[in-house]
Amino acid sequence: MQLSAIVLARALAFVETFDLAPQGRVFFPDVARELVQRYGFLKFPKELNDFDEQKGVEFVEGKLKDTVIEKLVIYNNGILLDTRANTETSRALIEETLLWAKSKFGLVYEPGMIKRVAYVSNVTFYSDVPLNALNPALQKLADRVSGAVSELQKENIEYQTSSLSIAHDPLKRKYPLAVFSIQPRTETPFSEHKFFSEAPLPTDLHIKFLEEFEADVISSLSQVRSRVTIPESAPRTMGIESPRPLKKL
């Protein structure tokens, strides 16, 4: 696979803001003003209603050195930070911000106070392995749907597997986590072999899983072909699209 772009690298660090100011001596508007000055946020809280930590106190489009912070949201039980760099960068920025606020405003913070971090990673990438290749039954179904719809509409319409999702049972968790999904990139023809993927994982692990998944699919295809003897006169596709050589990262 060839990575195209990191679309989102989100880290959500769970820490109660009450614990950061246990005696209520930190005035939030003062913190907000200094955050805007430090990071240059273009959108930030201005009215009283903007400081509702239940909904999230939101700062948008800032920057620290070479890292653009797309969003910083402070909740009463956690801090969310979005970049397009890497989830590790986003997580490190949260901790750097807390340490800065500790020295600036006297926040009560130690690194061990963050007990858990959740992630959302969105990437786009190119791969010559189609989702239809996951199972011959998918290709067979896609061919049948394509044939039936083409006949009904009196034009050639090709259907392909367009989504793969792996998710946990949402009823077993109060706050659901992101799914692991792969799908063709929106507004992009299937023929360009460009995909979008979301995962509840750190960026590097997300990319690693995608690479390993692609390798597993190619290995599975090779095993299928080794068990099938294709006559010389037969069409070469046989319902399974052959992947072209992979582009390396």
Residue, then its C-alpha position, 0 to 999 in steps of 0.5 A: m500500500q502507499l499512504s496518501a494522507i493522514v486525514l485525522a490524528r485524534a487523541l482523547a486523554f481522560v482526566e477530570t478538570f476538577d482534579l486539575a484545580p481541586q480548590g477552584r483557584v484557576f479562572f478558566p477565561d484566563v486559561a483560555r486567553e493564554l491558550v489563544q495567545r500561545y497557540g494562535f487559535l482562530k476560534f475560541p470561547k468568548e461568551l459565558n455559554d462557550f465555557d460549558e465543559q459538559k458540551g466541551v470548550e472548543f478552540v479551533e485552528g491553532k499552531l505550535k511550531d510546525t504542528v497545526i492543531e486543528k481542534l482542542v476541546i476541554y471537557n469536564n472529564g477529558i481533553l481532546l486534541d486533533t492534528r494531522a501529524n500523528t496520534e502520538t504527536s496529538r497525545a504529546l501536545i496534550e501533555e505538553t499543554l498541561l505541563w505548561a498550564k501547571s507552570k503558568f497557572g498552578l494546575v495540579y498535574e502529574p503525567g500519571m494522572i492521565k489513566r487512559v487515552a482513546y484514539v481516532s485515526n483517519v488515513t487515505f491510501y492506495s492499494d491495488v487489492p480490491l475489497n472484492a478479493l476478500n472472498p470469491a463469494l463477494q465477487k460473485l455477488a457483485d457480478r450478479v448485482s452488476g448484471a441485474v442492475s445493468e439489465l434493468q437500467k439498460e446501461n453497464i453499471e459495475y458494482q463492487t464491495s465498497s465497505l469493510s467494517i469491524a466494530h465492537d458491540p455498542l450496547k456493551r459500552k456506554y461510549p462507543l469507540a470508532v469502528f475499524s473501516i476501509q472503503p473507497r475514497t469518496e468523490t474518487p473513481f473506484s479505478e483509482h484504487k484510493f481508499f479511506s480508513e478509520a480506526p480507534l488506534p494510534t496512527d502508526l499501528h493503524i497503518k501497520f494493520l492495513e499493511e498486514f491486512e493487504a499482505d494477508v489478502i494477497s497471500s490468500l489470493s495466491q493460495v486460491r490460485s494455487r488450488v485452481t487450474i485455469p485452462e489456457s483458453a479461459p478468461r484470465t480474470m475468473g472473477i478475482e481481480s489480479p493485484r498489480p505490484l504494490k507501491k511501497l511506503 
